[in-house]
Amino acid sequence: MDLLYDTLFNGLAIGSVLVLAALGLAVVFGLMGVINMAHGELMMLGAYTTFVVQNLFKDGPLEALFPVYILVAIPVAFVVSGLAGLLLEKTVIRRLYGRPLETLLATWGVSLILQQFVRSVSSAFAIGLVLAVVLGLLIPRLTPPRLWQQRWTPLLGVGSWIGSGAVGIGVASALGGVRVLDQPWFSARNIDVTAPQWLRGSIDLGALNMPTARLFIIALTAIALAAVIWFLQKSVWGVRIRAVTQNRSMSDCLGIPTETVDALTFLVGSGLAGVAGVAVTLLGSVGPNLGGNYIVDCFMVVVLGGVGKLVGTVVAALGIGVLSYIVGSGSLLLVWPAMPPALNELVTFFATTSMAKVLVFALIVVFLQFRPAGLFPQKGRFVEA
């Protein structure tokens, strides 16, 4: 029985990570219908933000506050990933609403750019990038409006971004000659984030051993979930988001700023991805490919639970987490040692992390054949017709 409890706790911890990782995607994909393949890279930005905050608190005047740096990293990661998602929405996604294939390809390209960004970014690179983005956003506001009301406006918009990019590249190349500015912040190798001392122990409940880091992730997931539910159900902007989700045209007629709602929704969903990145740093090392390890799982959680349903996201994530751990760790063989020989061989075959994921995905595909809308059928922009 103790082994069963231990297995369920570890499965719950893994499921909590999936809930936190899929929560932001449930907001963006579920409420807006946007297929954001860069969601995993927004998690990666949150993880690297945690690494930067850790280094700021490790030495210098803030060293005495190192035990609580993880609590500071959570809101900082939310802001960094949220602003990155907001920039993505304003520059790419806004022009592709209602075109899922183009959105998928564009955000996949953005994910590759972000991966290369953390591999190569230096102070010179960052200065050039910021300059290019600022120029690209300011040019339409600093030029006569009549220029942007002509037939050549799309070409002018593309040309302004190309020119801004050229200026940014030029500045970055010029600053690259300064060795101090040309040193990479990170690298292609994985980096380790050191958890505070109070997150390195464990709590024993009878024979059940519960690592405090995993308890912290479960608590963080519960708080994030409660905050999202409150935001969507009780706040003014949450009501507006749900109104736009149900009927965009009518919401626009009633004076709800739908473009602002879209931007805010993307900011919140992206910020939640950053918070998930903070949690992931407590489980292992962080690298540029971190996002790819979670993006498929996140989409499967959202689809299985029912697009647009937070309760479905929670149920699906916890179910997948528990099942994956029970099968992948081989715990089922210990919990049920007297299983039939044929079933024993089958369970043994899938008793690895990768094969357990294959089995879970296969079961999800079979389930969706009979219930394509998921556990909790969605209601939103896709069904307003």
N, C-alpha and C positions, 0 to 999 in steps of 0.2 A: 504493500500500500504506500509506503514511503517513497518507493521508486516511482510509483504512478504520480504522486504529488509533485515530485521533483521534475518529472517529464512534463507535466502540465504547466508548471511554473515557467520552465525554459521555453516551452512552446508559446506561452502567453507573452513572454518577453520579446520573442521574435515577432509575434503577431503585433505587438505594440509598436515596434519599429516600422512594420508595414503600414499600420494605421497612420502613424505620423508622416511617413513618406507619401502615402496615397491621399492624405487629407487635402493637401494643396491641389493635387491633380483632380480630386473630386470636385473642388470648387471651380477650377478653370474648365475642365473637360465636362463635368456634370452640369454646371449652371450656364456655361457659355458655349459649349459645343466645340471648343477649340482643341485640336489634337496637338499638344505641345510636346514634341520629342526632346526639347531642351530642359524638361522638368528635372531630369536627373542631374544635369549640369548646374542647375540652380541649387540643388542639394550640395553639390560639390563646392560651390561658392560659399555656402554656409559653413561647410567643414573647414575650408581654408581660412575663412574669417575667424573661426574658433582658434585655429593655429596662430594667427596673427595676434589675437587678443591674449592668448597664452603667453606669447613672447613678450608682449608689452608689460604683462604682470610678473614675468619671471625675474626680471632684473630692473633696477632703477627705483624711482620713488614709489612705485606701486607694488613693490615686492611683498609688502606686508599684507596686501589684499589678495595674494595669489590663491588662497583657499576658496575664494568666491568668484574667481575669474569666469567660471563656467556660467554663473548666473548673469554676468555682464555680457557674455558672448551670445546668449540667447536673443535678447532684443537687438543687439548689433547685427547678428546674422540675419534676423528678420528684415531689418532695414536694408542691408546690402543686397540680399537676394530679391527683396521686394522692389527696390529701385532698378535692379537689373531687369526684372520682369516687366516693370513699367516702361522702361526704355525699349524693350523688345516689343511690347504691345503698341507703342506709339510709332515705332519705325517700321515694323514688319507686319505684325498681326492685324492691325487696324485696316490695312489694305487688302486683307485676304479673308475677311469674315464671309462665311457661306461658301467657301471654296476649300473643303477639307483636304483634298489631295495636295494642293499648292501649299497649304498651311503645314502639312506634315513634312513636305520636302524642305520648306524654308526653315522650320524649326530644327529639323535634323541638321541642316547646314550650320545653323547657329550653335548647335551642340558641339559640332566639330571645331568651330571657331573658339568656343569657350575652353575646350580641352587643350587646344594649342596655346590659348592665352595663358593658362596657368603654367604651361611648360616653358614659355618664352618670355613672360612679362618681366620687364625691368623698369627702372624709374624713367629712362628715356622713352621706352615703349608706352608707358602709361601716360606720360605728358603728351606725346603725340596723339594717342588715342582720345584723350579727353579734349584736346584742342580740336580734333576733327569732328567729334560729336557736337561740341558746343557751336562750332561754325556751321555745321549742317542744320542745327536747330534754329540758329539766329538769322541765317541768310534770308529765309522767307519773311521774317519780321522786320528786317532792316532795309528791304528793297521795296519799291513802290507796289502797292497791291494790284494795280492794273496789269503788271507783268505776269501775275499768277492767275489771270482770268482770260487767257488767250488759249488758242488751240495747241500752242507749243508748251503749255504748262507742264505736262508730264516729262517732256524732254528737259525742261528747265530744272525740275525737281531732281531728276537723275544727275544732271550736270552739276548742280550745286553740291550734291553729296560726293560726286567724283572729285570735284575741285577741293572740297574740304578734306577728303581722304588724302589727296596729293599733298596738301599743306601739312597734314599731320605726319605723313610719311617723311616728308622733307625735314621737319623739325626733329622727329625721332632719329633720323639718320645723322643729323648734325650733332645732336646730343650724345649719340652712340660713341663718338670719339672720346668722350669723357669716361674713364674707366669706372669711376664710382657710380655713374648713372647707368652704365651698361651691364652691371652685375644682375643676374636673374634673381628674382625674389624667391622663387621655388625652383623646381626642376622636374624632369620626367620621373624621377624616383618617388616612391611613396615616402610620406613624412609621418611621424608619430606625434600624437597629442597626448600629453601627460595629464591624467585625471587628478584632481585634488585628492589629498590624503583621505578625506571622508568618503570618497567614492571608490576607494580601493579595497575596502573590507567587505564583510558579508554579515548577514543576520541569520542566526540559526533558530528555526522554529521546530523544535523536536529534532527529527532526523533530516528535516528539509533545510538545505543551505541556499540562501537567497543573496546573491551578490548585490551590494548597494547600488552599483552602476545600473544594473537592470531594473532595480526598484525605482531608481531615479527616472529612467526612460519611461517606465509605466506611468509614474506620476506626471511626468511632462506631457505624455500623450493624453492623459485624462484632462489636464488643465487646458491644453490646446483644443481638445475636442469641445469642452465646455465653453471656451471662449468663442469658438466658431459658431456653435449653436446659439449662444446669446447674441452674437453679432447679427446673424441672419434672421433671428426671430424677434429681437427686441429693439435693435437700433434702427434709426431712421434710414440709414443707407442700406441696412440689411433688408428692410421692407422694399426699398426701391430695387435692389438686386433681384429679389423674388418676383417683383412686379414685371421687370424687364424680361425675366426668364419665362414667365407665363405668357406675356403678350407684349412684345416689343413695340409694335405699332401703336397700340392703345396707350402704352406708357409714354411714348413720345408725344402723343396728342395731349396728354394730361400735363405736360410740362416737365416730365422727369428727364434730366440730362443723360440720355442713354450712353453717349460716348464717355462721359465721366464715370458712369456706372461700370462700363466695360473696363476702363482703366483701373478703377478701384478694385474690381473683382480680380483682375490679373495681378495687381499688387499684393492683395491678401493671399492669393494662392501661391504666388512665388515666394512671399515671405515665409509661409508655412513650410515650403521646401527648404528654405534656409534653416529653420528650426530643426527639421529632420536631419539636416547635415550636422548640426551640433550633436544630436543623439548618436549619429553614426560614428563620430570620433571616439565615443566611449567603447566601441566594439572592436576597433582595430585601427590599422594605419589608413592614411588618406592618400589618394593618388588621383591623377587626371582622369582615370577611367572609372572612378567611383560611381558616377551617374549611370553608366551602362549596366551596373550590377542590380539596379533597382527599377529602372524605367519599365521593363516588361512586367515585372511583378506588380508595379503600381497600376498599370493599365488593366491587368487581369483582375486585380482587386476591385477597381471601379466598375468594370463591365460585369463581373460576377455579382457584385452587390446590387447593381442597378444604377444606371447613370443618373446622377443628380440626387441620390439618396445617401445621406451621411450615415444613417443607421445601417444601410446595406454595406457601406464601405467598412464600418467597424466589424460587422459580423463576418464579412468575407475575409478581411485581413486576419482576424483572430483565428478563423477556421483554417485558412491556408497556413498560418504560422504554426499552429499546433500540429496539424497533419504533417507538414514538412519536417518538423523536428521529430515527431514520433517515428516516422518512416525512415528519415535520413540518418538519424543517430543510432538506429538499431534498437531503440528502447522497447519497441513492440515485441522483439524476441525475448527480452528479459521480463517484461510484464506478463506475457502469455507464452511461457516456455512449452506448454503442452499443445500448441497449435498443430493441426494436421501437417504431415510432411510436405505435401504439395504447396500448401500456403506458406510453410516455412521457407521453402526454396524461393518462392516469389518475393517474399518480404526481404530475404537475404540479398536477392538480386538488386533490389531498389534501396538497400541500406547504405547509400552514400548521399551526400548533399546534392550532387548534380542529378543523379538518377531519381531521387525523391522529387526534385523539381519537375522532371519529365513526367513522372507519374501524376503529380498534382495537376499539371497543365493538361494532361490527357483527360483526367477526370472532369476538369472544368469544361473542356471542349465537348465532352459527352453530355454534361449537364446542360450546356447552352443549346444543344440540339433540341432538348425538350422544353426548355424555358429560356428562349433567346433574350428576353427582357431582363434576365437576372433574378436574383432573389426578391428584390423589391422593384417592380416596374417604375421607370422614371416618368416624371412629368416635367415638361419644360419646353424649351424653344423648338425641339424637334417634333413635338406632338401638337403644337398650337394650331396646325392646319386641320 
